[in-house]
Amino acid sequence: MDYQPQLVVVKIGSNVLTQEDGSPDRDRMASLVKQIAFLKEQGLQVVLVSSGAVAFARNNIKIEDKTESVVRKQILASVGQIDIVQSYKELFMQEGHQIAQIVVTPQDFLSRALPKYKRLPAWFT
């Protein structure tokens, strides 16, 4: 039997998206987007799961040293999320592809009885 996948999930971690100094590696990001665009052009549905929001904000925002670690990470993630999504949007548009963002939490997957859980598969079509 010759199996042909229809959906590919690509997970890109922070360490892939950052340079040695911790700053965003936009050249690598562009290369990854080109590879994902190629998969889409082959007829595959692609879901990109990306980390990196904290890294994208780390050099762009100053947070007081006394700020609690968890709060610091939340601030960086919320600021960096805007930058990383904007970067993906620009790169995918250069390749002729539109993107969308889906934000989920662990609670979205905890109970199959939740209406949101039942809609999750439809988000990827």
Buried (B, 14 or more C-beta within 10 A) or exposed (E): EEEEEEEBEEEBEBEBBBEEEEBBBBEBBBEBBEEBBEBBEEEBEBEBEBBBBBBBBBEEEEBEEEEEEEEBBEBBBEBBBEBBBEBBBEBBEEBEBEBEEEEEEEEBEEEEEEEEBEEEEEEEE
